[in-house]
Amino acid sequence: MVVGVLALQGSFNEHIAALKRLGVKGVEVRKPEQLQNVSSLIIPGGESTTMAKLAELHNLFPALREFVQLGKPVWGTCAGLIFLANKATGQKTGGQELIGGLDCTVHRNFFGSQIQSFETELPIPQIVAKEGGPPSFRAVFIRAPAILDVGPDVEVLADIPLSAVENINSNNAIQKEEESSESEKKVIVAVKQGNLLATAFHPELTADTRWHSYFLKMVPEIGEGTSAIISTPTTDQSFIERSIIDFPIYQ
Ligand SMILES: NC(=O)CC[C@H](N)C(=O)O
């Protein structure tokens, strides 16, 4: 069993490493025909405009859309979430091509620029936490998008109160879509719609493999029957101690 990881740009190596920690082989996908050798796909974080240009160059969009429409499991993290959205705002001039399929509107850089990147603890959704582990997970947001609205078939898995983000970025210049006086206003940062999973944060940059485990359970040939690979989060201290500054700066 292999899981495809779109390897045009961004954190594809980190996803492959996370899969390896669960005993699953991740294979790099760069060409349309390579999608025929995988039954599921992870689209990593990175820079969605660059990734879209590379995907166009390799004529990947038709094959990626077909992959999604065939109902195969696809997980988009960060830039990958933008790729999967039906609609994106805050795009560069001229916009960018999207795969689409996920009935939502995403704001590309909702939380601000690179220096407003942050980490926070979020409650782990029930369906992801089935195997146990701590009640929260470390959510790493790097120049992150957020989901502004979702269609009726989209299940919201995680959201974040804007007040928490403002506390984290004490000198913040967060560009909010709309100012709100309600301190409990939240934005959506993780969703599921049928075969599609999307997260605005980067589980592949943490030691916690529960999001990867959850995605693997969406893959029919792994499915619910393979709890053996669903282990408790890695406690490899050297990995845990890495902070987001150890990871590449996305332009
Ligand atoms: N870490 C990320 O993937 C950042 C995504 C970035 N906001 C974009 O537009 O592509």
The ligand as an SDF file (V2000), in Angstrom:
LIG
                    3D

 10  9  0  0  0  0  0  0  0  0999 V2000
    2.1130   27.0230    4.7060 N   0  0  0  0  0  0  0  0  0  0  0  0
    1.4270   27.1450    3.6080 C   0  0  0  0  0  0  0  0  0  0  0  0
    1.1550   26.1890    2.8990 O   0  0  0  0  0  0  0  0  0  0  0  0
    1.0590   28.5440    3.2310 C   0  0  0  0  0  0  0  0  0  0  0  0
    0.0940   28.6480    2.0990 C   0  0  0  0  0  0  0  0  0  0  0  0
    0.0840   30.0650    1.5540 C   0  0  0  0  0  0  0  0  0  0  0  0
   -0.7720   30.9220    2.3260 N   0  0  0  0  0  0  0  0  0  0  0  0
   -0.3630   30.0430    0.0960 C   0  0  0  0  0  0  0  0  0  0  0  0
   -0.9960   30.8490   -0.3890 O   0  0  0  0  0  0  0  0  0  0  0  0
   -0.0190   29.2070   -0.6140 O   0  0  0  0  0  0  0  0  0  0  0  0
  1  2  1  0
  2  3  2  0
  2  4  1  0
  4  5  1  0
  5  6  1  0
  6  7  1  0
  6  8  1  0
  8  9  2  0
  8 10  1  0
M  END
$$$$
